[in-house]
Structure formats: C-alpha cells, structure tokens
Amino acid sequence: MINIISIILGRGKHIKAISVEEYIQLRAKLEPNINIARLRSSVQKAIRDKLEGYRCRHCRGELWAVGAVITEDHLCDECMGLEPGSEYDVEFDVVLEKVY
C-alpha cells in the first residue's frame, strides 16, 4: 500500500494538489485491472465526506481524502502512520480549494 502511495503522491514537504483525473490515471497506470468506475465512486465519496466534515475515526483529526480512497477508511495521515510534512502531503485539488 505505501508503495502505491509513494508513487502516486511524489515527493515534497508542502501539500500538493492532485486532480481527480490525475489521481485516477495514476492509479490505473499502477493497477491496470482496477475498476475505474468503483475508483471514481470512492474518490467522489472521500471528497464528499471531507467537505461534509467527516473526521478521522481514530483520533478525530482532519480526514485525509486521498488516504481515505487508498485505505477505504476515514483516517488522517498521522493515524495512517505518515508524518506531517512528509513526502505524502497531497490532497485533491477540489478539497484544497474548498476547505483551505
């Protein structure tokens, strides 16, 4: 799982925006047999949940929408075991535009 995250999310210490289409294309490239319709639905649900104020189910921290798609769970980056400011700081562009 982390290998997929690292390839998709790239490197850097600041939150980077990724569009839904970019994310789907990257996942499809890494996982050729992935069900695109199901993936798109998962992305839309994660974005909707983030925008509606869902929180991490463990610590009640901010939900990480990209991570919610990857894990299929409501978790923050820290509860996924990722350090704040790590190379995995990426979020869907629509979330960044509407929340931050």
ZIZIKA-V306418 format. One record per pair of residues at least 12 apart in sequence whose ideal C-beta (glycine too) atoms are under 6 Angstrom apart, sorted by the first residue. I is the first residue (numbers start at 1). GAP is how many residues later the second one is. D is the distance in Angstrom with one decimal. If there is no record, write none. Layout:
I_GAP_D, I_GAP_D
This chain:
4_26_5.9, 5_83_5.7, 8_18_4.9, 9_79_4.9, 9_81_4.4, 11_76_4.8, 13_72_5.1, 15_74_4.6, 15_76_5.7, 16_74_4.6, 17_76_3.9, 17_79_5.2, 18_72_5.3, 19_74_5.2, 20_23_5.4, 24_15_5.9, 42_27_5.0, 43_26_5.4, 46_19_4.4, 46_22_4.0, 46_23_4.8, 47_18_5.5, 47_45_5.7, 47_47_5.9, 47_48_6.0, 50_13_5.0, 50_15_4.3, 50_45_5.3, 51_47_5.9, 54_20_5.5, 56_19_5.4, 56_20_3.9, 56_23_5.4, 57_17_4.7, 58_21_4.4, 59_20_5.7, 61_15_3.8, 62_14_5.7, 64_12_5.4, 64_13_4.8, 65_27_5.3, 65_30_5.1, 66_24_5.8, 66_25_5.9, 67_13_5.3
